[in-house]
């Protein structure tokens, strides 16, 4: 059947709130649709919008309590907020997670409906598109390239782990080159991110080389023994806060190191802790 419009004029019975209170509440509702509000997805291009989000748990009659999984998401909006023409309530029954809230599910629906209805009054607008967040730059985890054979070195170079930094920019600091007389070829890099450091594998280096790396990174190092490094704490791949950071490195003479070189040294086969480790000390 074909429908027809039937205008219904409002009848003033009595005022519920004062005009000033209504303006104050409307201003508060505009903030809900602001850039930092829960209803920001209801914003329209060039049109002031006021609104309120809502996310309600549904009652489970069989279980006799409110559901932990089923919700009703809603948004009530007024547009234009400075000269109201429309009041729209958008509600969705049992929206799918994770977009099950009034701000993420119902607010965009309001924006689409309001834009279409405002066109009837000669107000042309469209929903404000949410800005795209820049993709986080992946950081290659530093693995030891010291190996007894070239295939092993290539295999360890290919082992990577993606870490998400707070900012895409990163600063790389090269350590001083190792003396030509050493028998172990090591190519390591210190990766610094906003006051945090990804520790490289220091095993196989001399005391002087470890001190040089620690000095360039601005962290303290505690030296135990002499010869070449055989272990370190925190372990390679750990993210530490550069400020007041301290790393403990144990060294053994070359004879002991030669025996230990036969043991597996592939640190990328275990997961390094993704925690900040700080301490005191001096270089």
SULJORA-V588740 format. One record per residue. N is the residue number from 1. RES is the residue in one small letter. SS is DSSP state (H for helix, E for strand, C for the rest). OMEGA is omega as a letter, one per 30 degrees, with the letter a starting at -180 (NA if undefined). Layout:
# SULJORA-V588740
n;res;ss;omega
N;RES;SS;OMEGA
N;RES;SS;OMEGA
This chain:
# SULJORA-V588740
n;res;ss;omega
1;x;C;l
2;x;C;l
3;x;C;l
4;x;C;l
5;x;C;l
6;x;C;a
7;x;C;l
8;x;C;a
9;x;C;l
10;x;C;l
11;x;C;a
12;x;C;l
13;x;C;l
14;x;C;a
15;x;C;a
16;x;C;l
17;x;C;l
18;x;C;l
19;x;H;l
20;x;H;l
21;x;H;l
22;x;H;l
23;x;H;l
24;x;H;l
25;x;H;l
26;x;H;l
27;x;H;l
28;x;H;l
29;x;H;l
30;x;H;l
31;x;H;l
32;x;H;a
33;x;C;l
34;x;C;a
35;x;C;a
36;x;C;a
37;x;C;l
38;x;C;a
39;x;C;a
40;x;H;l
41;x;H;l
42;x;H;a
43;x;C;l
44;x;E;l
45;x;C;l
46;x;C;a
47;x;E;l
48;x;C;a
49;x;E;l
50;x;E;a
51;x;E;l
52;x;E;l
53;x;E;l
54;x;E;l
55;x;E;a
56;x;E;l
57;x;E;l
58;x;E;l
59;x;E;l
60;x;E;a
61;x;C;a
62;x;C;a
63;x;C;l
64;x;C;l
65;x;E;l
66;x;E;a
67;x;E;l
68;x;E;a
69;x;E;a
70;x;E;a
71;x;E;l
72;x;E;l
73;x;E;a
74;x;E;l
75;x;E;l
76;x;E;a
77;x;E;l
78;x;E;a
79;x;E;f
80;x;C;a
81;x;C;a
82;x;C;l
83;x;C;a
84;x;C;l
85;x;C;a
86;x;E;l
87;x;E;a
88;x;E;l
89;x;E;l
90;x;E;a
91;x;E;l
92;x;E;l
93;x;E;l
94;x;C;l
95;x;C;a
96;x;C;l
97;x;C;g
98;x;C;a
99;x;C;a
100;x;C;a
101;x;C;l
102;x;H;a
103;x;H;a
104;x;H;a
105;x;H;a
106;x;H;a
107;x;H;l
108;x;H;l
109;x;H;l
110;x;H;a
111;x;H;a
112;x;H;a
113;x;H;a
114;x;H;l
115;x;H;l
116;x;H;a
117;x;H;l
118;x;H;l
119;x;H;l
120;x;H;l
121;x;H;a
122;x;C;l
123;x;C;a
124;x;C;a
125;x;C;l
126;x;C;l
127;x;E;l
128;x;C;l
129;x;C;l
130;x;C;l
131;x;C;l
132;x;C;l
133;x;C;l
134;x;C;l
135;x;C;l
136;x;C;a
137;x;C;l
138;x;E;l
139;x;E;l
140;x;C;l
141;x;C;a
142;x;C;l
143;x;C;l
144;x;C;l
145;x;C;l
146;x;C;a
147;x;C;l
148;x;C;a
149;x;C;a
150;x;H;l
151;x;H;l
152;x;H;l
153;x;H;l
154;x;H;a
155;x;H;a
156;x;H;l
157;x;H;a
158;x;H;a
159;x;C;a
160;x;C;l
161;x;C;a
162;x;C;l
163;x;E;a
164;x;E;a
165;x;C;l
166;x;C;l
167;x;C;a
168;x;C;a
169;x;C;l
170;x;C;a
171;x;E;a
172;x;E;l
173;x;E;l
174;x;E;l
175;x;C;l
176;x;C;a
177;x;C;l
178;x;C;l
179;x;C;a
180;x;C;a
181;x;C;a
182;x;C;a
183;x;C;a
184;x;C;l
185;x;C;a
186;x;C;l
187;x;C;a
188;x;C;a
189;x;E;l
190;x;E;l
191;x;E;a
192;x;E;a
193;x;E;l
194;x;C;l
195;x;C;l
196;x;E;a
197;x;E;l
198;x;E;a
199;x;C;l
200;x;C;l
201;x;C;a
202;x;C;a
203;x;C;a
204;x;C;a
205;x;C;l
206;x;E;l
207;x;H;a
208;x;H;a
209;x;H;l
210;x;H;l
211;x;H;a
212;x;H;l
213;x;H;a
214;x;H;a
215;x;H;a
216;x;H;l
217;x;H;a
218;x;C;l
219;x;C;a
220;x;E;l
221;x;E;l
222;x;E;a
223;x;E;l
224;x;E;l
225;x;C;l
226;x;C;a
227;x;C;l
228;x;E;a
229;x;E;l
230;x;E;l
231;x;E;l
232;x;E;l
233;x;E;g
234;x;C;a
235;x;C;l
236;x;C;l
237;x;C;l
238;x;C;l
239;x;E;a
240;x;E;l
241;x;E;a
242;x;C;a
243;x;C;l
244;x;C;a
245;x;C;a
246;x;E;l
247;x;E;a
248;x;E;a
249;x;E;l
250;x;E;a
251;x;E;l
252;x;E;l
253;x;C;a
254;x;H;a
255;x;H;l
256;x;H;a
257;x;H;a
258;x;H;l
259;x;H;a
260;x;H;a
261;x;C;l
262;x;C;a
263;x;C;l
264;x;C;a
265;x;C;a
266;x;C;a
267;x;H;a
268;x;H;l
269;x;H;l
270;x;C;a
271;x;C;l
272;x;C;a
273;x;C;a
274;x;C;a
275;x;C;l
276;x;C;a
277;x;C;a
278;x;C;l
279;x;C;l
280;x;C;l
281;x;C;a
282;x;C;l
283;x;C;NA
